[in-house]
C-alpha cells in the first residue's frame, strides 16, 4: 500500500447575491495500491462530501466538488518532511507577511493555552 497526497477542490457557492467566488482546496492523505486507485478514492471523497445547507442568515450554501487537482505519492514518512509546497505571488507582500505572522501568533497562543491546561 502506498500513500498519496491528493488536492481536492470544491466550489463554495454562497447565495448572498454577490458574485465573488470561493474555492476550498483540501489536501488529503490517501492510501492506495496505485495512482489510479488513489485518484478514484480522492474523487470519491470529494463527491461524498458535496453538500447543501442553510446558513444562519437563511442563505443556501453549496459545496460542489470540482475535481482532484493534484496527486503526489509520498515515498517515505519522516519527521519534518515536506509534503506540499506552493509559491505565492502577490502585489501586497507586507499584507501577506503580516497575515502569516497573525496566523502564527494564533497557533502559538493556542499551543501555550493547551500546554497550561494539560
C-alpha angles and dihedrals in degrees: 000000000000130000123232134184109222124194107215116191127204130186110223110207111192112187097218094127090256124117097216108124126217128200128190117210113197126188111211130185110228129186114213143146094235143010089257092054091046091052091048093049093047091047091050090051090053094048094048092049096055109116147167122212143155121255123222085262090059092250122138115247118195125193105198120187111231103180148282102290100184139015123190127179115229103217097183138011119221136150112278096008118152113250101173138004134183135175119232121209117197141165088214107057095161091056091049092050093047092048090051091050091048091053091047091050090052091050091046093050091047090051092048091051093048091049091052092048094049 
